[in-house]
Structures are given as C-alpha cells and as structure tokens.
Amino acid sequence: MSRNKNIMNTSYPEIARALEKQKADNFIIDGEIVAAEKGLSDFELLQSRINLKDLESIENKIKEVPIA
C-alpha cells in the first residue's frame, strides 16, 4: 500500500510475491521502492515503472528495471 493508501500489488508484483512468502501472517513493512543502477538508487529508472497498468508492460519492465 502506498502512503496514499493505494494498493501496489499489481504495479510491483515481484514485491507482492516476496511478501507473500513471509511466514508471518500479520506484519507491516515501512520502506521505499527503488530502482538501482551500479548500486545507486536511480529515480529516473523507477519512473519508467511508475503508473504502468497493463500486466504485460509490467512484466516486461520487471526484466529491464528490477526494483527493491
């Protein structure tokens, strides 16, 4: 969920999948989604993932722009 209380599972499915694997059934994670290049956070890279809606585009971008 974003700070504006928007569900982000569809936009960042790799994060949703990672969280689903957690053994705890009730927890809160506070953090930031980042895209990195050469070990440095790069907001411009992240922008290419922001607001994508269709699943095919999102899955293609996962390969090009991994996030953490």
Secondary structure by P-SEA (a helix, b strand, c coil): ccccccccccccaaaaaaaaacccccbbbbbbbbccccccccaaaaaaacccccaaaaaaaaaacccc
